[in-house]
Amino acid sequence: MSGHPRAKAAGPRAATVATDRADRAELSGGPLPAPSVGTLGEALRRAARGPHGVLVIDGTGTAAHRPYTELYADAARTAAELAAAGARPGARVILRTNRTGDLLISFWGCVLAGLVPLPVSYGSGADGLAEAVEAVGEAWLLGDEPPGPHPPGLRPFGQGPHPSTGSGEQVAARPDDPAVLTLTSGSGGRPKAVPLTHRQVLARAHGTALVRGLGPDTRSLNRMPLDHVSGIVMFHVRDVYLGCHQVHADAGWVRADPLRWLDVAEGERIDTTWAPNRVLALLVDRLAGAPDRSWDLSRLRYVMNGGEAVKDRVVRRFVEALAPHGLPATAVHPGWGMPETASGVVDGVFRPTDGPRRRHVPVGTPQPGVSVRVVDEAGRVVPTGVVGRLQITGAPVADTYLVDGVARPAPLSDDGWLVTDDLAFVADGELTVTGRADGLIEVGGGRWHGHEIEDAVEELPYVLPSFTVARPLAADGTGSVDVASSADVTSSAAGTSSAAGATGSAGLAVFFRPRPGVPPDEATERVRERVRRRFGADEVHVEVLTGHEPPRTATGKLRRPAVATGRPGTPGRSPTPPTERPDMSLDLTATMRTFATGICVVTTYEEEEGDRRRHDAVAVRSFTSVSLDPPLVSLAVPRDSEVLATLLTTKVWAVSILDVAGIDMAEALGGDRETRARALLTCTATPGERTGALVLDAPGWLECTLYDRHDTGDHTVLIGEVLATGGRYRRPPLVFVNGGPRALSEA
């Protein structure tokens, strides 16, 4: 088979009702023509004959291009090396590295050798590796080994791909052989992996290409980690199948400044990309602070919007904010998918409607080869406009999981449809997903998904977007309200009435982060007032989230139970659902609150045109001396911090140790970049003689240059060689203990 996939039309299309009754909530994308290749290996070999390749932008903003010809050659050498080491076709290989280029070589080396790769999050450390082994059973490890003992059944291969003189032959895979594994939480409470075959992955890629007119001339941009199905399957493998130019930007680098997403889109002439709702909200928020910036976004015609609930308010603001920069009015495409469907398989075109905002935004119609339906508690297809449980079937849909290395059946209906955890309805020929069945909250006589309450809170100008969590309070104040069970999910799409027989709720617990400069007490009262008026809650517990970045999933969604569980003053907080493993970092956080540390300010800068420097600063607590000869200190910086990329680029910084007069400075330097810049203007500081980084008027200071770095979990540890020191004692030192800064005499 040869040739590239093409489609003549990239616009929306009407779904076919897959029954003889138009009032049934069932949609079909129609038949799927056979993809032009049968396996992933064939797709890479074909791409290697073309002119394009992969551009990788790392955490420092450094770009490296690898043509498909080079990727194929490197992967073939790695395949030979894997075979020479004894890895046999069908073996499972866990890929763990924070170097995107190495991950891609390792992934394709496994594919060409007939092995089944499972990319895992580098930041999850030994725990993430143990979960992967628990899911897939015996496996090889290709990449970086975390410290400590290996889980039983894991066989390390080495420290990533490296040259080999082996000449082993590549394995001729079959379309129904497993091609890739991806982890999912699912609903069973134990780690499990979804095995996707070559046929399923290519069916999804081919269906998307047909519907959206994608081909070898497509230019795509992905900012999601490649250990997630959205990064590796939805974008990378699809683009190899297309043979098109693809760009992968480090998620932390983009998250540090969302406007970098637009910079890359313009610079690389991108026409296809994607982002979840929260990223669109953060970008619009950041755009408001940069009124003088401009981009040419006229080529962007396919901005996929999925991964979490699509919000009418957020997408409207995104389209309106970027319209002056040339973004087409029909560029945003809401969609839906899951690991079990090889990522997104339903999508449409967002069109703002006249009148009030919609409570739920349609996610469109199924792609070719895919059918969806909505059923009641008895498994009967419901009428259009009625909310029920979403089921799906088709060419990209997996029907098994791996648990303890053993294949287990996925939850299927009697006639073989995959039963999802989502609630949905069909109206006007489109599917609308309202949210997860276990995400309903009953309050004020209505039933609402938690994301709806969170969106209402983030409408307030006092609230920072993407940090809000809503959880139910139990009526008796001792536990959480259970969401509607699978036997009680059917309702009118427009209705919000309470389900008969469901447990009542006295109110809500809402956790949020106020915007920098907004008094927390004032913001708290505004949030409480908004929730009471909008949702009729009898009791509203509101709490400000403080400290570092809260725990998030691979795609950046807040881990809601982990945020809410264990927070002080939260009667009736929701326990961690049995479908999620406990987050042990919560215990570590609670324990470390009792350990007093100093607080210091780390300063660095970016070089700008005309010998100008843009200074930045951040307050840190994880700082210590590690060696006297040579003089070395260590500094731990969150990997998603926007300061980290600057530190790694400039490679110099200054550290100013705060005293009790620096309490306000410490709090201000925990905000966004604009807030930190304003705080720097109010303090006394001079450029250091050895580094040029600002040295504050503090009891102690150091100037450092980068000596070494270590990526450890969710932080990067920077080792700095001390170039100069100074300072003098004046006031009692400032320490951080029990959740906040205090003078030493108060600790």
C-alpha positions in Angstrom: 0.0 0.0 0.0 1.2 3.5 -0.8 0.2 7.1 -1.0 -0.9 9.6 1.6 -4.3 10.2 3.2 -6.2 13.2 2.0 -9.6 14.6 2.3 -11.3 17.1 0.0 -13.3 18.9 2.7 -12.2 20.1 6.1 -15.5 21.5 7.3 -18.2 20.0 9.5 -20.3 17.2 8.3 -23.7 15.8 9.3 -23.7 12.5 11.3 -25.7 9.6 10.1 -28.3 8.3 12.4 -27.4 4.6 12.7 -31.0 3.4 13.3 -34.3 3.8 11.5 -35.6 6.1 14.2 -34.3 9.6 14.1 -35.3 10.2 17.8 -32.9 7.7 19.1 -29.7 8.9 20.8 -27.4 7.0 18.4 -24.9 8.4 15.9 -22.6 6.9 13.4 -19.6 8.3 11.4 -20.2 5.9 8.6 -17.8 3.4 7.1 -14.0 3.9 7.3 -12.0 3.3 4.1 -8.9 1.1 4.7 -5.9 3.1 5.8 -3.1 3.4 3.2 -0.7 1.4 5.4 -1.3 -1.5 7.7 1.2 -1.1 10.6 3.1 1.7 12.3 6.4 0.5 11.0 5.1 0.9 7.5 4.0 4.4 8.3 7.5 5.4 9.6 9.2 3.8 6.5 6.9 5.8 4.2 7.4 9.0 6.2 11.2 8.5 5.9 10.9 8.7 2.1 9.4 12.2 2.4 10.9 15.6 3.2 9.5 16.3 6.7 10.3 15.4 10.2 10.0 16.2 13.9 11.0 19.5 15.7 11.4 19.2 19.4 11.6 22.2 21.7 13.0 21.3 25.1 12.5 22.9 28.6 15.0 25.6 27.9 13.3 26.6 24.6 16.1 25.0 22.5 14.8 23.5 19.2 16.2 20.4 17.5 15.0 19.0 14.2 15.2 15.4 13.2 14.1 14.4 9.7 12.0 11.2 9.4 14.9 9.6 7.6 17.1 10.1 10.6 14.5 9.0 13.0 14.0 5.8 11.0 17.7 5.1 10.9 18.2 5.7 14.7 15.1 3.6 15.5 16.4 0.7 13.3 19.7 0.7 15.1 17.9 0.7 18.5 15.6 -2.2 17.2 18.7 -4.2 16.4 20.2 -3.5 19.8 17.0 -4.5 21.6 16.9 -7.8 19.7 20.6 -8.4 20.4 19.9 -7.9 24.1 17.3 -10.7 24.0 14.0 -8.8 23.8 11.7 -10.9 21.7 8.7 -9.8 19.6 5.6 -9.2 21.8 7.6 -8.2 24.9 6.5 -5.1 26.7 9.0 -2.3 27.1 8.5 0.6 29.5 10.0 3.9 28.2 11.2 6.4 30.8 13.1 9.5 29.9 12.7 13.2 30.0 14.4 13.7 26.7 11.8 13.8 23.9 14.2 12.9 21.2 15.4 9.8 23.0 11.8 8.8 23.8 10.9 8.9 20.1 13.9 6.8 19.0 13.1 4.3 21.8 9.4 4.2 20.8 10.0 3.5 17.1 12.9 1.1 17.9 10.3 -1.0 19.9 7.8 -0.8 17.0 10.4 -1.9 14.4 11.5 -4.8 16.7 7.9 -6.0 17.2 8.0 -4.9 20.9 5.1 -3.1 22.7 6.2 0.3 24.2 4.6 1.9 27.2 5.8 5.5 27.7 5.5 6.6 31.4 5.8 9.9 33.1 9.4 10.7 34.0 8.2 12.9 36.9 6.3 10.1 38.5 9.6 8.4 39.6 9.7 5.0 41.2 6.0 5.0 42.1 5.0 5.6 38.5 7.3 2.8 37.3 5.9 0.4 39.9 2.3 1.2 38.7 3.3 0.5 35.1 4.8 -2.9 36.1 1.8 -3.7 38.2 -0.3 -3.1 35.1 1.7 -4.8 32.3 3.6 -7.5 34.3 7.1 -8.5 33.3 8.7 -5.8 31.1 11.9 -4.3 30.0 13.0 -0.8 31.0 14.5 1.4 28.3 15.7 4.8 29.5 16.6 6.3 32.8 16.4 4.2 36.0 15.0 6.0 39.1 16.9 5.5 42.3 16.1 2.6 44.6 15.3 -1.0 43.9 13.4 -2.0 40.8 9.9 -3.5 41.0 9.8 -7.3 40.6 9.5 -8.3 37.0 11.3 -5.3 35.6 14.5 -5.8 33.5 16.5 -2.7 32.8 18.0 -2.4 29.3 20.2 0.6 29.6 20.3 4.4 29.7 18.4 5.1 26.5 19.2 4.5 22.9 22.8 4.4 21.8 24.8 3.3 18.7 24.8 -0.4 17.9 26.7 -2.5 15.4 23.9 -5.1 15.4 22.2 -6.0 12.1 19.1 -7.7 13.3 16.2 -7.9 10.9 13.1 -5.9 11.7 9.9 -7.7 12.6 7.0 -7.8 10.2 4.1 -6.9 12.5 0.5 -7.7 11.7 -2.3 -5.1 11.9 -3.9 -6.8 14.9 -0.7 -7.1 16.9 -0.4 -4.7 19.9 1.4 -1.6 18.9 1.5 0.6 22.0 0.3 0.6 25.6 -1.1 3.5 27.5 -2.0 3.7 31.2 -5.5 4.7 32.4 -7.2 4.9 35.8 -10.5 3.5 34.5 -12.9 2.4 37.1 -11.3 -0.7 38.7 -9.2 0.9 41.3 -5.9 -0.8 40.2 -3.3 0.4 37.6 -4.1 -0.9 34.2 -2.9 -0.4 30.6 -4.8 -0.2 27.4 -3.3 -2.3 24.6 -3.9 -0.6 21.2 -3.2 -2.5 18.0 -1.7 -1.2 14.8 -5.2 -1.4 13.2 -6.8 0.6 16.1 -4.2 3.4 16.1 -4.2 3.8 12.3 -8.0 3.7 12.1 -8.1 6.7 14.5 -5.4 8.6 12.5 -7.0 7.8 9.1 -10.5 8.8 10.3 -9.2 12.2 11.6 -7.3 12.8 8.4 -10.4 12.1 6.2 -12.7 14.3 8.3 -10.3 17.3 8.7 -8.5 17.3 5.5 -5.1 16.5 7.0 -2.2 15.3 4.8 1.6 15.6 4.2 1.3 19.4 4.0 -0.2 19.6 7.5 2.0 21.4 10.1 1.1 20.5 13.6 2.0 21.6 17.1 1.7 19.5 20.3 2.4 20.7 23.8 1.3 17.6 25.8 3.7 15.0 27.2 4.4 12.1 25.0 3.8 9.7 27.8 0.1 10.5 27.4 -2.1 9.0 24.7 -2.9 12.5 23.4 0.8 13.3 22.8 2.1 10.0 21.4 -1.0 8.6 19.5 -3.3 11.6 18.8 -0.5 13.7 17.5 2.9 12.1 17.0 1.8 8.8 15.4 -0.9 10.5 13.4 1.6 12.9 12.0 4.0 10.1 11.1 1.1 8.4 9.3 0.6 11.7 7.4 4.3 12.2 6.9 3.9 15.9 7.8 5.9 18.5 9.7 5.3 18.1 13.5 6.4 20.2 16.5 6.5 19.0 20.1 7.1 21.8 22.7 7.9 21.0 26.3 4.8 21.3 28.4 6.5 23.0 31.3 8.2 25.5 28.9 4.8 26.5 27.4 3.0 26.4 30.8 5.6 28.9 32.1 4.4 31.4 29.5 1.4 30.3 27.5 2.1 33.0 24.9 5.0 30.8 23.7 2.3 28.6 22.2 1.4 31.4 19.9 5.0 32.3 19.2 5.7 28.7 18.0 2.4 28.6 16.1 3.3 31.7 14.1 7.0 30.8 13.7 6.4 27.3 12.4 3.3 28.2 10.3 1.2 25.8 12.3 -2.3 24.9 11.1 -3.2 22.1 13.5 -2.9 22.0 17.3 -4.9 21.3 20.4 -5.4 22.4 24.0 -7.8 21.6 26.9 -10.2 24.2 28.2 -7.9 25.4 31.1 -5.0 26.1 28.6 -7.3 28.3 26.6 -8.4 30.2 29.7 -4.8 30.7 30.9 -3.7 31.9 27.4 -6.5 34.5 27.3 -5.7 35.6 30.8 -2.0 36.0 29.9 -2.9 37.8 26.6 -4.8 40.5 28.5 -1.4 41.4 30.1 0.3 41.8 26.8 -1.8 44.2 24.7 1.2 45.2 22.5 2.0 41.7 21.3 0.8 40.5 17.9 0.9 37.3 15.9 -0.2 36.0 12.5 -2.5 33.1 13.3 -4.4 33.0 10.0 -3.1 29.5 9.2 -4.5 28.0 12.4 -7.6 26.2 11.1 -7.8 23.1 13.4 -7.5 23.9 17.2 -8.7 20.7 18.9 -10.3 21.4 22.3 -10.8 18.4 24.5 -9.3 16.4 27.4 -11.8 18.0 29.8 -15.2 19.7 29.7 -15.5 22.4 26.9 -16.7 25.7 28.3 -18.8 28.0 26.1 -17.5 31.1 28.0 -13.9 30.2 27.7 -13.9 29.2 24.0 -15.9 32.4 23.1 -13.2 34.5 24.9 -10.4 32.6 23.2 -11.9 33.1 19.7 -12.7 36.8 20.4 -9.2 37.5 21.9 -7.3 36.0 19.0 -9.6 37.2 16.2 -7.5 40.4 15.8 -4.5 38.1 15.3 -6.1 36.4 12.4 -7.5 33.3 14.1 -10.4 32.0 11.9 -13.8 32.1 13.6 -14.2 28.3 13.0 -10.8 27.2 14.1 -11.8 25.7 17.4 -13.0 22.1 17.3 -14.5 20.6 20.5 -13.9 16.9 20.7 -14.1 13.8 22.8 -12.0 10.6 23.2 -10.2 8.4 25.7 -7.2 6.0 25.9 -9.6 3.1 25.0 -10.5 4.8 21.7 -6.9 5.7 20.7 -7.6 9.3 21.8 -10.1 11.7 20.1 -12.7 10.1 17.8 -15.6 12.6 18.1 -15.3 16.3 17.1 -17.1 19.2 15.5 -16.8 23.0 14.9 -17.4 25.5 17.7 -19.9 28.2 16.6 -20.9 30.7 19.2 -24.7 31.0 19.5 -26.8 34.1 20.0 -28.2 34.7 23.4 -27.0 33.3 26.8 -24.1 30.9 27.1 -24.8 27.2 26.7 -24.5 25.0 29.8 -22.9 22.3 27.7 -21.0 22.6 24.4 -21.6 19.8 21.8 -18.4 17.8 21.0 -19.6 17.0 17.4 -20.1 13.8 15.5 -18.2 10.5 15.3 -15.4 10.1 12.9 -15.7 7.4 10.1 -15.6 3.9 11.6 -17.0 5.0 15.0 -20.5 4.9 16.4 -21.8 6.3 19.7 -25.1 5.9 21.6 -26.6 7.0 24.9 -28.4 4.5 27.1 -30.4 4.3 30.3 -29.7 2.1 33.4 -31.2 -0.9 31.6 -28.9 -0.4 28.5 -31.8 0.8 26.3 -31.0 3.6 23.8 -32.7 6.8 25.1 -34.5 9.4 23.0 -32.6 12.4 21.8 -32.3 15.2 24.3 -32.1 12.8 27.3 -29.0 12.4 29.4 -27.7 8.8 29.9 -24.5 6.7 29.9 -22.3 7.0 26.8 -21.3 3.9 24.9 -19.1 3.6 21.9 -18.0 1.0 19.3 -15.8 1.0 16.2 -12.5 0.4 14.5 -10.3 2.4 17.0 -12.0 1.0 20.2 -10.0 -1.3 22.4 -11.9 -4.1 24.3 -9.3 -5.3 26.8 -7.1 -4.0 29.6 -3.9 -5.4 31.0 -3.9 -5.9 34.8 -1.0 -7.7 36.5 0.1 -8.5 32.9 -3.1 -10.4 32.2 -5.6 -9.4 29.6 -9.0 -8.5 31.2 -12.1 -7.6 29.3 -13.2 -4.0 29.2 -16.7 -3.2 30.4 -18.9 -4.0 27.4 -22.6 -4.1 26.8 -24.3 -7.4 25.9 -23.9 -6.4 22.2 -20.3 -5.5 22.5 -20.3 -1.7 22.9 -17.7 -0.1 25.3 -19.4 1.3 28.4 -17.7 4.6 29.4 -17.9 6.5 32.6 -19.3 9.6 30.9 -22.8 11.0 30.8 -24.0 12.5 27.5 -27.0 13.3 25.3 -27.6 13.6 21.5 -29.4 16.7 20.1 -29.5 18.2 16.6 -27.3 15.4 15.2 -24.4 16.1 17.6 -23.1 14.4 20.8 -22.8 16.5 23.9 -20.8 15.0 26.9 -21.9 16.6 30.1 -19.3 15.1 32.4 -18.3 11.9 34.3 -21.1 9.9 36.0 -19.1 10.1 39.3 -18.7 13.9 39.0 -22.3 14.9 39.8 -23.0 17.0 42.9 -26.5 17.4 44.3 -27.0 20.9 45.8 -29.8 23.4 46.1 -32.3 21.0 44.6 -30.3 20.5 41.4 -27.7 18.2 40.0 -24.5 19.8 38.7 -21.2 18.5 37.5 -18.2 19.8 39.6 -16.7 21.4 36.5 -19.9 23.6 36.1 -19.5 25.0 39.6 -15.8 25.6 39.1 -16.4 27.4 35.9 -19.0 29.7 37.6 -16.4 30.5 40.3 -13.7 31.3 37.7 -16.0 33.8 36.0 -15.2 36.1 38.9 -12.4 38.6 38.1 -10.9 37.9 41.6 -10.1 34.2 40.8 -7.1 32.8 39.0 -8.2 30.3 36.3 -7.5 26.6 36.3 -7.0 26.3 40.1 -10.6 25.8 41.3 -12.0 22.5 42.8 -15.6 22.0 43.9 -16.5 19.0 46.1 -19.7 18.2 48.0 -20.3 18.5 51.7 -22.3 15.8 53.4 -25.6 16.6 55.0 -24.4 15.2 58.3 -21.1 16.9 58.1 -19.1 13.7 58.5 -18.6 12.5 55.0 -19.0 13.3 51.3 -22.1 12.9 49.2 -22.0 10.1 46.8 -22.7 11.1 43.2 -25.5 9.5 41.2 -25.0 5.8 40.6 -25.1 4.2 37.3 -28.7 3.2 37.9 -29.7 6.8 38.3 -28.2 8.9 35.5 -31.0 9.4 33.0 -32.5 12.8 32.9 -33.5 15.6 30.6 -30.6 17.4 29.0 -32.0 20.7 30.1 -33.1 19.7 33.6 -31.3 20.1 36.9 -33.8 18.4 39.2 -32.6 16.2 42.0 -32.7 12.5 41.4 -35.3 10.6 43.3 -33.8 8.7 46.3 -30.4 10.3 46.0 -28.5 11.4 49.1 -29.0 15.1 49.9 -26.2 17.6 50.3 -26.0 20.5 52.7 -23.6 22.4 50.5 -20.2 22.6 48.8 -16.6 22.9 49.5 -14.8 25.1 47.1 -11.0 25.5 46.8 -9.6 28.3 44.7 -6.6 30.6 44.2 -7.2 34.4 44.1 -5.5 36.6 41.6 -2.2 38.3 42.8 -3.0 41.4 44.7 -6.5 40.4 45.6 -7.1 40.2 49.4 -7.9 36.5 50.1 -10.7 37.4 52.5 -12.5 39.5 50.0 -12.1 36.9 47.2 -13.4 34.2 49.6 -16.6 36.1 50.3 -17.2 36.8 46.6 -16.8 33.1 45.8 -19.1 32.1 48.6 -21.7 34.6 47.4 -21.4 33.5 43.8 -22.0 29.8 44.7 -24.9 30.5 47.0 -26.7 32.6 44.5 -26.0 30.5 41.4 -26.5 27.0 42.9 -28.6 27.6 46.0 -26.1 25.9 48.4 -27.2 26.0 52.0 -23.6 25.9 53.3 -20.4 26.8 51.4 -17.0 26.1 52.8 -14.5 28.2 50.8 -10.7 27.8 51.1 -7.8 29.5 49.4 -5.2 27.2 47.9 -1.7 28.3 48.9 1.8 27.0 48.3 3.2 25.3 45.2 1.4 24.0 42.1 -1.4 21.6 43.2 -1.2 18.0 41.9 -2.3 17.6 38.3 -2.7 14.8 35.7 -0.4 14.3 32.7 -2.7 16.6 30.7 -2.6 19.3 33.4 -6.1 18.7 34.9 -6.3 19.2 38.7 -6.4 16.0 40.7 -9.5 17.1 42.5 -9.6 14.5 45.3 -6.0 15.0 46.0 -6.5 18.8 46.3 -9.5 18.5 48.6 -8.6 15.5 50.8 -6.8 16.3 54.0 -7.1 20.1 53.9 -7.8 21.6 57.3 -11.2 23.0 58.1 -13.0 20.9 55.5 -15.9 19.1 57.1 -17.5 16.5 54.9 -14.6 16.6 52.4 -14.8 14.0 49.6 -12.6 11.0 50.2 -10.2 9.8 47.5 -12.5 7.6 45.3 -11.6 4.0 45.1 -10.7 4.4 41.4 -7.6 6.5 42.3 -4.5 5.4 44.2 -3.8 7.5 47.3 -1.4 10.4 46.7 1.4 9.8 49.2 2.7 13.3 48.6 -0.2 14.5 50.8 1.3 12.8 53.9 4.8 14.2 53.0 3.4 17.7 52.7 1.6 17.5 56.1 4.8 16.2 57.7 7.1 18.7 56.2 4.9 21.6 57.3 6.5 21.0 60.7 10.1 21.4 59.4 11.3 25.0 59.6 13.3 26.3 56.7 14.7 29.6 55.7 13.2 31.7 52.9 15.4 33.2 50.2 14.9 35.0 46.9 16.5 33.7 43.8 17.1 36.2 41.0 18.1 35.8 37.4 17.4 37.5 34.1 16.8 37.2 30.3 19.0 39.0 27.8 17.0 41.3 25.6 17.9 43.4 22.5 20.1 46.5 23.1 22.1 45.0 26.0 18.9 45.1 28.1 18.0 42.6 30.8 14.6 41.5 32.0 15.1 40.5 35.6 13.0 37.9 37.4 12.8 36.6 41.0 11.1 33.9 42.9 10.9 33.0 46.6 12.2 29.5 47.5 12.6 27.4 50.6 14.5 24.4 49.2 18.0 25.8 49.4 21.1 24.5 51.1 24.9 24.2 51.1 26.2 20.9 49.8 30.0 21.3 49.6 32.7 23.6 50.9 35.4 22.5 48.4 34.4 23.4 45.8 31.8 25.8 47.3 28.5 24.4 46.1 24.8 25.0 47.0 21.6 23.3 45.8 18.3 24.8 44.7 15.2 22.8 44.0 12.8 24.4 41.4 9.4 23.0 40.3 9.8 21.6 36.8 6.8 23.6 35.6 8.2 26.9 37.0 8.6 29.6 34.4 11.8 30.7 36.2 13.5 27.3 35.6 13.8 27.8 31.9 15.5 31.2 32.5 17.9 29.7 35.0 18.9 27.0 32.6 19.4 29.4 29.8 21.3 32.2 31.7 23.1 29.7 34.0 23.7 32.3 36.7 21.7 33.5 39.6 21.9 35.3 42.9 20.4 34.2 46.3 19.3 36.7 48.9 18.4 35.3 52.3 15.4 37.1 53.8 14.9 38.4 57.3 11.6 39.2 59.0 11.2 42.4 57.0 10.8 40.2 53.9 7.5 38.6 54.7 5.5 40.7 52.1 8.3 40.2 49.6 8.2 36.4 50.0 4.4 36.3 49.4 4.6 38.6 46.4 7.3 36.6 44.7 5.1 33.6 44.7 2.8 35.1 42.1 2.9 35.4 38.3 5.7 37.1 36.4 3.9 40.5 36.3 3.4 40.4 40.1 7.0 39.4 40.7 8.2 42.2 38.4 6.1 44.8 40.4 7.5 43.5 43.6 11.1 43.8 42.4 10.5 47.5 41.6 9.6 48.1 45.3 12.8 46.6 46.8 16.4 47.8 47.0 18.6 45.7 44.8 21.8 46.0 42.7 23.2 43.8 40.0 25.8 41.4 41.4 29.4 42.0 40.2 30.0 38.4 39.2 26.7 37.4 37.6 24.7 40.5 36.9 21.7 39.0 38.8 20.0 41.3 41.3 21.3 41.1 44.9 18.7 42.3 47.4 19.4 44.4 50.5 19.4 41.3 52.7 21.3 39.8 55.7 23.0 37.3 53.5 23.5 36.8 49.7 25.4 34.6 47.2 26.2 34.7 43.5 26.2 31.4 41.7 26.8 29.8 38.3 25.3 26.5 37.2 27.5 23.5 38.1 25.1 20.6 37.6 21.4 19.7 37.4 19.3 16.7 38.3 15.7 16.1 37.3 14.1 14.5 40.3 10.3 13.8 40.4 8.4 17.1 40.0 11.4 19.3 40.7 14.8 20.0 39.1 17.7 20.3 41.5 20.2 22.9 40.4 23.7 22.7 41.8 25.4 26.1 41.9 29.1 27.0 42.3 29.3 30.0 44.6 31.2 32.9 43.0 30.7 35.5 45.8 29.0 35.9 49.1 28.2 38.8 51.5 25.7 40.3 53.9 25.3 41.3 57.5 22.9 40.5 60.3 20.2 43.0 61.1 16.9 41.6 62.1 15.6 38.2 63.1 15.6 35.7 60.2 12.5 34.7 58.3 11.5 31.0 58.4 8.7 29.0 56.8 6.9 26.6 59.1 3.4 25.3 59.6 2.3 26.5 56.2 3.5 30.1 56.2 6.4 32.6 56.8 7.2 33.6 60.3 9.8 35.5 62.3 12.1 33.1 64.0 10.9 34.3 67.4 7.3 33.3 66.4 8.1 29.8 65.0 
